[in-house]
Amino acid sequence: MKQEILDRIRQLGGNTDNVKGTSLLDDLQAVSFRTVLYPKPQDTPWATADDTEPVHGIGAFIDDNKNLFNTDRSQFYEKIINHYYRLTEEGFGQTFFRNELFTPFKEGTADFEEWNVDFTDAEMTDLSEVTSVTGDSEPDFVNIAYSYGYPDHFYVCLSDPNPENPVVFGTDHEVFFSEVTNHGTLEDFFNRFMTPEELVAIIRRRMEG
């Protein structure tokens, strides 16, 4: 993976110490996170990014800790980071990093046994978005993330022509690989999430002006 991706992963709380640059698969499987990821606020047709909560439900958490904000702002911001940047299943709209190999076309694997019948059925699976990028109609994937949003699963292909910065594809468990969307490069993908410092900067700007 390119250095900018590794730098961003570290900024987001990931560990890249074991990444050796041997292959895309090895690099991804060498990355680990002991925290979750939060997407940056985005403008929508009904609200601007500045008018939305940067993390779902954080307004109530801030209200519950107003006294701490008034007495010790450093501790207040530290408490926010400690509460949200951890491996929690509590629903805050977060994304979870994964690095799991997915091989629906590789005979002899558990994924092949479970999924190949679907992936060879044109009515069940549409890989045209993937094939247009990779030229590979039977790729191996790595599931790099899942989330509480839509789509809720994200993959890269090991046959991507640019293994230093592969394309990320999204699909949802409700339409698993029958609908696939291109989400840009892996660098783009990680840049869509907030570092703890970026979250604090948003809150500080709104509360302190």
N, C-alpha and C positions, 0 to 999 in steps of 0.2 A: 504494500500500500504506500502511496505517496506520503511524504513527511508531513504535509499539511493536515492530512487525515489523522495521523498519529498524534500530532500536536493537539488537534481539536478533541480527540478522544480523551487525552489527559486533562484538558481543561474542563471537560464534562464529568470528570471523576473516574475515568477508566484507567486501567493499568495496562501498559504496553511493554513492560520490561522484558517479556519473553518473546516479543516479535523479532524474528530473525531475517525477514525478507526472503524466505525460501520459496513461498508460493502464496497465492491468494487464500487458499484454504488454511494453510498453516498459520498465516498471519491472523486471520479472523479467529481461529480457534485458540490463538495465544492471547487474545484480548479478553479482559475480564472487567466487570463492573460490580462494585458493591453499593451501587445506588441506582435509582431510576432516572429517566430522562423526561424533561418537560418541554413541550413545543413552545416556541416563542409566540406571543400573541400576534394574531393576524387580523387585518381588516376584513370585515364581512359586509354583506349588503345591509345588515341591520345594526352594525356597531363598528366603530373604529378600534384598532388594537389598544389605544389608550383608554377606551371605555370598557374594556373587558378585564376580568380577573386574569392575572398572569398564570395562576394555578387555580383549578376549580376548588372553591370553598375557602380560599385563603383569606377572604374578607372576614369571615367569621372567626378564623384563628387570630387575625390581627385585632379584631374587636375584643377578644378574650384576653389579649395581652397588651391592651392600651396602657395600663399602669406601668408595665415594664418599659414600654416605649418612652413614656414620660420621665422615667427615672434613670434608665440605663439603655441608651439606644444601641450601643455595641452588643450588649447581651441580647437585646431584642432581635437584632438581625441574625445573631448566631443561633438563637433558638429557632428561628424560621428555617435556617439551613439544616440544622440538625433534625428538625421535624419532617421536612419534605425530601431531603436528599439522603434517602436510605432505601433499602430494599423492602418496601411495604406494598401489600396488596390492596390496602385501603384506596378507594377510588378517587384519585385526584386528577384524572385525565392523563396519567403518565404513560410512558412507553418503557418497555423492558428490553434490554439488549439480550440477544441470543447469538449463538454461533453453532447451530446444529445443522449438520449435513442432511440434505433431503434428496433421495435418489430414486424417484419413481420409475426411472427407465433402466436401472442397473439390476440385472438379474442376480439373484442370490441374496439380495438385501431385504430387510423387513419392509422398507418403503415400497419396493417393487411388489411384494406380495400383497400389500394393503391397497396400493394406489394405481398400479399399472393399468388395471382394467378401466379405470376412469380416465387416465391420461392418454389412453389410446382410443378413446371414444370422443369423436368430434363434437358430440352434443353435450358432453360433460366438461370438456377442457378446450380452451382456446389459447394457444401459446403464440399467436401471431405477433403480439407485441414484443414478446421475448425473442422470437426468431428474427424479427426485423432488425434487432440490435446485434444479436450474437451469430446469426446464421445457423444455429444449432437447434434442430427440432426435437432432440432428446437430451436435454441438458441435465447436469447435476446442479443442484442449488445449495445455497447456505441460507437458512432462515436467520436473518440478522436481528430481527426485532418483532415484538408483538405489542399491541396497545389496546386501550379501551375505546379507541375511535374507529373511524372507517376510512380506509381499509385497516384491518387489525393485524395483518401479517405482512412482513416485508422480506424480500429475498434478493440475493444476487446470484448470478450464474457463474460457475467456475470456468465456463468457456467464453466469458466476456472478452472481446478483443482488446480491452484496456484493463488488465488485472490490477494495475496500479490505482485505478479509480473507476471501478465498474458501475454500471447502471443499477439502480435499485428499483425493483418491481413490487407493487403492492397488490394484494388481493385480500378478500375477506372470507371468514369461515362460512358465511352464508352463501357465497358464490365461488367457492374455492377453485381458483384457476379457470373458471369459466368467464370471469371478468378480471383482467389484469391491466394495471395502469403503470405507466412509466413515471417514476418520481425523481428523475434526474440522477446525477452521479452520487456516489457514496460520500464524497466531500460535501455536496449540496445537502444530503440527508442529515449528516451530523451538524451542519451549520444551522439547521432549523430548530435546534434545541438550545435551551438556555443553560449557561453555566450558573453555579450558585451566585457568583459575583454579578452576573447580568440580571438575575432575579432580584437581588438586593438593590441594584441600581434602579430598577423599575419602581420598586416599593418606596425607596428613598425619594425618588423624584416626585412621586404622587403625594407622599406624606409630609415631606419637608419643603417641597417647592423648589 
